[in-house]
Amino acid sequence: MERIAEPELMERKEQVISYAKADFSEGENKLINQINNFLINKNICLDENKLIVDLGCGPGNISEKLSLKWPKADVVGIDGSKEMIRIAELNKKNSPNRCQLKNLRYLCADIKSLKTSEISREKNISLLVSNSLIHHITYLDDFFNCIDKLSSNITINFHKDLKRPNSEKLALELKEKCAEKYNDILTNDYYASLMASYTLQELKNFIFDNKLSSLEVFEEGDQYLVIYGKV
């Protein structure tokens, strides 16, 4: 099935509000646990000298969970949508855990022009994370160029995204399942995201063609792809 690109940013207010109000906690908690297990296996400790960056942070759901999981590290959530960053800041302010989120801050920036110095002048990034970001990027070069620029020899990358279904029939079936839990705005956005997602082979080919063999990519179930490792 051919890929159909979607807008790179979520800017419409009703779209942002629907996304921010939805409960994605099950998948988000699973991602945090996956990252934690990966770091434990690599014997990596995220203490007060470490910097975690959440690319495409949206309303800050993952950013807050990263902040709470690793309270001694600095956490920066980055998104190109001003409306998303506004909601993320508001969520942080109104969070019942706000006193524990002092290590978290947000930055509105386009990943295609983002520089490490905009994030921190003192620290290299120890953990670079994204969740459901890659399918928003029109060209894979822009995503991989971004993580390459932001990464140093200590940076662990961990990126999770949707996988494009093999057929429109399967995409519509997944859309119907989504509709059982979420409103029309989220359901339509989810379908558009499925159509805009990449396949395992597309990511593998890009990684091979661009000599990024230190990065691994695998399928998680029948709906997700995970990229991890060092650039």
Secondary structure, 3 states (H helix, E strand, C coil): CCCCCCCCCCCCHHHHHHHHHCCCHHHHHHHHHHHHHHHHHCCCCCCCCCEEEEECCCCCHHHHHHHHHCCCCEEEEEECCHHHHHHHHHHHHHCCCHHHCCCEEEEECCCCCCCHHHHCCCCCCCEEEEECCHHHCCCHHHHHHHHHHHCCCCCEEEEEEEECCCCHHHHHHHHHHHHCCCCHHHHHHHHHHHHHCECHHHHHHHHHHCCCCCEEEEEECCCEEEEEECC
